[in-house]
Each structure stands twice: as C-alpha cells, then as structure tokens.
C-alpha cells in the first residue's frame, strides 16, 4: 500500500550541472521532480544543445516559475515569455534563454529525468497515424474565426477520445490534424476509421495515412524517415479515406481489415514511387 512520503530539495537525490545552470532532483516512485536554476546568460542552444546533440530542445516541459524570466521560441517561430507564478506548457522543438539579470527558477515534473543528458533515443518499430482535416481553409472562411475554433476544439476532443480508446500515443497536433503512434498497425487503422466516423456529424472530413517503420523517441517526440512517410501517405488520401503503406498492409494479413489498391504514388522527398492501399472493409 502506498505510504505518505516527504522529501526536500535541501537534500536532493541528484544534482545535474551544465553550463550556467543546474537541476536538483528528488523522486517519488516513478515521478521525478526537478528544481531548475538557470543563471543570467543561460541559453539552451549554447549550454545544453551540445550535450543533447539535437538541433533544438526535444523535451516537453510543464512547470511553474518560482522567479526570473525565460523566453521560449519554437522551431516554427512562435515565441512566449514566462515569469514568476506562471504555469507553462512547452512542446518539444524549441530554444530558450534567460531574460534579464535575475536567475530563472522553476519546478518541473516531466522533464527532469532526461534534461541535459545525451539524446540516446529509443529506436522501435511503430505504427504511425497522421490525420488532417480536408479543406480546412475553406471551412475557416465559411465559419469565421470563432466558430472554426470551436469546431476545431471539438474535433480535437473527439480525436483524443479515439486515440485513448485504441491506445494511441499523441505525438503532436499539426493545427488541424494529429500525429500518433500505436503499438500495432491494426489499432492505428481502426483508430483512423473511428475518427472519421466520430467527426462526420461536425460537417468535416479527414484524410488519414498509416505507415509502419522504425522510429526514434527523443523525450516526448518521435523522429525518423518513417514519420515523414506517414505524413506523405496521408497527404495522398482523399476526404474520408484511410490509406496505408504496402509495409503496413503486409503486416495486417489476417487482421480481417480489407484493402484495395490505391495506385503507385511518388511521395515527395522519399525516392522511388510506393504502392498504397485504401481501407475498404470492416474488421
């Protein structure tokens, strides 16, 4: 039976130091709690990037600021600044630096385990699903900003319900779509079909692509050529279609899912043309 525990940052279990900063770590069971201390002048790309060996920080940060200010800039160009008492959520793919002459201090609950450690990664064979709302720009023009935002929020809620039902791991949202990873291709394909059915009443349709290949997990993110191939497969699909790669179809033999040929397609940046297959039946 779990028992009440108390630990103190006055006696941390680990202190991980890096240029211009440190993390003090305590743990309870599988949870690691980190207290960050980043000195004035600290910048991720200069002080931690050479340790992590990634072009930007690939860790998902969630925490609360105790003092100081931190500027965050995503790989996509979005920027945000947080200060004392702010609660933040920073997706993977960003740079960050301390603003001003005061040290930045924060408590985080999800990143202390791997922050400022070499990105060894975890290469696994995974089934990936990429979805995208068809004609999203046209829907935005038709509905206007506020109505489109509400529709998108409902779309996201229903997608996440289906991901949970089929044990999919959400990697990222792409504005009007999702990238998710599954422990098997059948779950990914069935989830894609369920998402299409669940959002149909919203007056929108999705296109979906499923591919199975080796990927590398870096923090909460995933990378590898297979990720790009999944997105390219989805890009070929028409409204309401679920397309799968030949590799995925081969792995689904005996699953009772039915497919038909969807042609041979040049997938941008991936070399030779690839045959794709369209989901047609139940299973």
C-alpha positions as CSV (number, residue, x, y, z in Angstrom):
1,X,0.0,0.0,0.0
2,X,1.4,3.5,-0.9
3,X,2.6,5.5,2.1
4,X,2.9,9.2,2.7
5,X,6.3,10.5,1.9
6,X,8.1,13.8,2.1
7,X,11.5,14.8,0.5
8,X,13.3,18.1,0.4
9,X,15.3,20.0,-2.2
10,X,17.6,20.8,0.7
11,X,18.9,17.3,0.2
12,X,18.4,16.4,-3.5
13,X,19.0,12.9,-4.7
14,X,20.8,14.2,-7.7
15,X,22.2,17.5,-8.9
16,X,22.8,17.7,-12.6
17,X,25.1,20.5,-13.6
18,X,25.6,22.1,-17.1
19,X,27.0,25.4,-18.2
20,X,25.2,28.3,-16.5
21,X,22.7,26.1,-14.7
22,X,21.7,23.0,-12.7
23,X,18.8,20.8,-11.8
24,X,18.2,19.5,-8.3
25,X,16.1,16.3,-8.4
26,X,14.0,14.3,-5.9
27,X,11.8,11.4,-6.8
28,X,8.8,9.6,-5.5
29,X,8.3,6.2,-7.0
30,X,8.3,6.7,-10.8
31,X,7.9,10.5,-10.6
32,X,10.9,12.8,-10.8
33,X,10.6,16.4,-9.7
34,X,13.2,18.9,-10.7
35,X,14.1,22.3,-9.5
36,X,15.7,24.3,-12.3
37,X,18.3,27.1,-11.6
38,X,19.4,28.9,-14.8
39,X,21.8,31.8,-14.5
40,X,21.6,35.1,-16.4
41,X,23.0,34.5,-19.8
42,X,21.9,30.8,-20.0
43,X,20.7,29.7,-23.4
44,X,19.6,26.1,-24.3
45,X,21.2,26.1,-27.8
46,X,24.5,27.2,-26.4
47,X,24.6,25.5,-23.0
48,X,22.6,22.3,-23.3
49,X,22.3,21.7,-27.1
50,X,25.9,20.4,-27.3
51,X,25.1,17.9,-24.5
52,X,21.7,16.7,-26.0
53,X,23.1,16.6,-29.6
54,X,19.7,17.8,-31.0
55,X,19.1,20.9,-33.1
56,X,16.6,22.2,-30.6
57,X,15.2,21.1,-27.2
58,X,13.1,18.0,-27.9
59,X,11.7,17.7,-24.4
60,X,8.1,18.5,-23.3
61,X,8.3,20.9,-20.4
62,X,5.5,21.5,-17.8
63,X,6.1,23.5,-14.7
64,X,5.7,26.6,-12.6
65,X,8.0,29.6,-12.4
66,X,9.4,30.5,-9.0
67,X,11.4,33.5,-10.1
68,X,13.1,35.2,-13.0
69,X,12.1,35.2,-16.7
70,X,12.5,32.8,-19.5
71,X,12.0,33.5,-23.3
72,X,11.0,30.5,-25.4
73,X,11.0,30.3,-29.2
74,X,9.6,27.3,-31.1
75,X,11.1,25.8,-34.2
76,X,8.1,27.2,-36.0
77,X,8.8,30.8,-34.9
78,X,6.2,31.1,-32.1
79,X,7.5,32.9,-29.0
80,X,6.5,33.2,-25.4
81,X,8.0,34.7,-22.2
82,X,7.2,33.3,-18.7
83,X,7.8,34.8,-15.3
84,X,7.1,34.3,-11.6
85,X,3.9,32.4,-10.8
86,X,3.3,31.5,-14.4
87,X,2.4,27.8,-15.2
88,X,3.8,26.8,-18.5
89,X,3.5,24.0,-21.1
90,X,6.2,24.0,-23.7
91,X,6.0,21.4,-26.5
92,X,9.2,19.7,-27.9
93,X,11.1,21.7,-30.6
94,X,12.2,25.0,-29.1
95,X,15.1,27.2,-27.9
96,X,15.0,29.2,-24.7
97,X,17.1,31.7,-22.8
98,X,17.1,33.6,-19.5
99,X,15.9,37.2,-19.8
100,X,17.5,39.9,-17.6
101,X,19.8,39.8,-14.6
102,X,17.8,37.5,-12.3
103,X,18.3,33.7,-12.3
104,X,15.4,31.7,-13.6
105,X,14.0,29.2,-11.1
106,X,11.2,26.7,-11.8
107,X,9.8,23.4,-10.7
108,X,9.1,20.8,-13.4
109,X,7.5,17.3,-13.2
110,X,8.1,15.7,-16.5
111,X,11.5,16.7,-17.9
112,X,14.0,16.3,-15.1
113,X,14.6,12.6,-15.9
114,X,16.3,13.4,-19.3
115,X,17.0,17.1,-19.4
116,X,20.7,17.9,-20.1
117,X,21.5,14.3,-20.9
118,X,22.8,12.9,-24.2
119,X,19.8,12.1,-26.5
120,X,20.5,8.3,-26.8
121,X,17.0,7.8,-28.2
122,X,14.9,4.6,-28.3
123,X,14.5,3.1,-31.7
124,X,11.5,0.9,-32.1
125,X,9.2,-0.4,-34.8
126,X,5.9,1.5,-34.5
127,X,2.7,2.1,-36.4
128,X,2.1,5.8,-37.1
129,X,-1.2,7.6,-37.9
130,X,-1.3,11.0,-39.5
131,X,-4.7,12.8,-39.9
132,X,-5.6,16.1,-41.5
133,X,-8.9,17.9,-41.9
134,X,-9.8,18.3,-45.6
135,X,-10.4,21.8,-46.9
136,X,-9.7,23.4,-43.5
137,X,-9.0,26.8,-45.0
138,X,-12.4,26.8,-46.8
139,X,-14.1,25.8,-43.6
140,X,-12.4,28.7,-41.8
141,X,-13.6,31.2,-44.4
142,X,-17.1,29.8,-44.3
143,X,-17.4,29.7,-40.5
144,X,-15.2,32.6,-39.3
145,X,-12.5,32.5,-36.7
146,X,-14.6,31.9,-33.6
147,X,-16.9,29.2,-35.0
148,X,-13.9,27.5,-36.6
149,X,-12.0,27.5,-33.3
150,X,-15.0,25.9,-31.5
151,X,-15.3,23.2,-34.2
152,X,-11.6,22.5,-34.1
153,X,-11.7,22.1,-30.3
154,X,-14.5,19.6,-30.6
155,X,-12.6,17.8,-33.4
156,X,-9.5,17.6,-31.2
157,X,-11.6,16.3,-28.2
158,X,-13.1,13.5,-30.3
159,X,-9.8,12.6,-31.9
160,X,-8.2,12.2,-28.4
161,X,-11.1,10.1,-27.3
162,X,-10.5,7.7,-30.1
163,X,-6.7,7.7,-29.5
164,X,-7.3,6.8,-25.9
165,X,-9.7,4.0,-27.0
166,X,-7.2,2.4,-29.3
167,X,-4.2,3.1,-27.1
168,X,-2.6,5.6,-29.4
169,X,0.1,7.9,-28.2
170,X,-0.4,11.5,-29.3
171,X,2.9,12.9,-30.5
172,X,1.8,16.3,-31.8
173,X,-1.1,18.3,-33.3
174,X,-0.5,19.9,-36.7
175,X,-3.0,22.7,-36.4
176,X,-5.9,20.7,-38.0
177,X,-4.5,17.2,-37.7
178,X,-2.7,14.7,-35.5
179,X,0.4,12.5,-35.5
180,X,0.1,9.5,-33.2
181,X,2.0,6.3,-32.6
182,X,0.5,2.8,-31.9
183,X,1.8,-0.5,-30.7
184,X,0.4,-2.2,-33.8
185,X,-0.9,-1.3,-37.3
186,X,-4.4,-2.7,-36.7
187,X,-5.0,-0.4,-33.9
188,X,-3.8,2.6,-35.9
189,X,-6.0,1.7,-38.9
190,X,-9.1,1.0,-36.8
191,X,-8.5,4.3,-34.9
192,X,-8.3,6.2,-38.2
193,X,-11.6,4.7,-39.3
194,X,-13.2,5.5,-35.9
195,X,-12.0,9.1,-36.0
196,X,-13.5,9.6,-39.4
197,X,-16.9,8.3,-38.2
198,X,-16.9,10.2,-35.0
199,X,-16.3,13.7,-36.5
200,X,-18.6,13.2,-39.6
201,X,-21.5,14.9,-37.8
202,X,-19.4,18.1,-37.4
203,X,-19.6,18.6,-41.2
204,X,-16.0,18.0,-41.8
205,X,-13.9,15.1,-43.1
206,X,-10.4,13.9,-42.5
207,X,-7.8,12.2,-44.6
208,X,-5.6,9.6,-42.9
209,X,-2.4,7.8,-43.6
210,X,-0.9,4.8,-41.7
211,X,2.7,3.6,-42.1
212,X,4.8,1.2,-40.0
213,X,8.5,1.7,-39.7
214,X,11.4,2.2,-37.3
215,X,11.4,5.5,-35.4
216,X,13.4,7.0,-32.6
217,X,11.8,8.5,-29.5
218,X,13.5,11.6,-28.1
219,X,11.7,12.8,-25.0
220,X,8.1,13.1,-26.0
221,X,8.9,13.5,-29.6
222,X,9.5,10.9,-32.4
223,X,11.7,11.2,-35.4
224,X,12.9,9.2,-38.4
225,X,12.2,8.8,-42.1
226,X,9.1,6.7,-41.3
227,X,7.5,9.8,-39.7
228,X,7.8,11.7,-42.9
229,X,6.5,8.8,-45.0
230,X,3.4,8.6,-42.8
231,X,2.6,12.3,-43.5
232,X,3.2,11.8,-47.2
233,X,0.8,8.8,-47.3
234,X,-1.9,10.9,-45.5
235,X,-1.3,13.7,-48.0
236,X,-2.3,11.4,-50.9
237,X,-5.6,10.4,-49.3
238,X,-8.9,11.9,-50.3
239,X,-11.7,13.1,-48.0
240,X,-12.8,10.2,-45.8
241,X,-10.1,7.8,-47.0
242,X,-7.6,5.8,-44.9
243,X,-4.6,4.9,-46.9
244,X,-1.8,2.6,-45.7
245,X,1.6,1.8,-47.0
246,X,2.5,-1.6,-48.5
247,X,4.5,-2.4,-45.4
248,X,1.5,-1.8,-43.2
249,X,-0.8,-3.9,-45.4
250,X,1.6,-6.8,-45.3
251,X,1.7,-6.7,-41.5
252,X,-2.1,-6.7,-41.4
253,X,-2.5,-10.0,-43.1
254,X,-5.1,-12.0,-41.1
255,X,-6.5,-8.9,-39.3
256,X,-9.8,-9.1,-41.2
257,X,-9.3,-5.5,-42.4
258,X,-9.9,-5.2,-46.1
259,X,-8.0,-3.1,-48.6
260,X,-7.9,-2.3,-52.3
261,X,-5.1,-0.9,-54.4
262,X,-4.9,2.9,-54.4
263,X,-2.2,3.2,-57.0
264,X,1.5,3.9,-57.1
265,X,2.5,7.3,-55.9
266,X,5.6,9.5,-55.8
267,X,5.9,10.6,-52.2
268,X,7.9,13.9,-52.1
269,X,11.4,13.5,-50.9
270,X,11.2,9.7,-50.4
271,X,12.8,8.5,-53.7
272,X,11.1,5.7,-55.7
273,X,7.3,5.5,-56.0
274,X,5.4,3.5,-53.5
275,X,2.2,1.5,-53.8
276,X,-0.6,2.5,-51.4
277,X,-3.7,0.7,-50.3
278,X,-7.2,2.0,-49.4
279,X,-9.2,0.7,-46.4
280,X,-12.5,-0.7,-47.6
281,X,-13.8,-3.3,-45.2
282,X,-14.5,-4.0,-41.5
283,X,-12.6,-6.0,-39.1
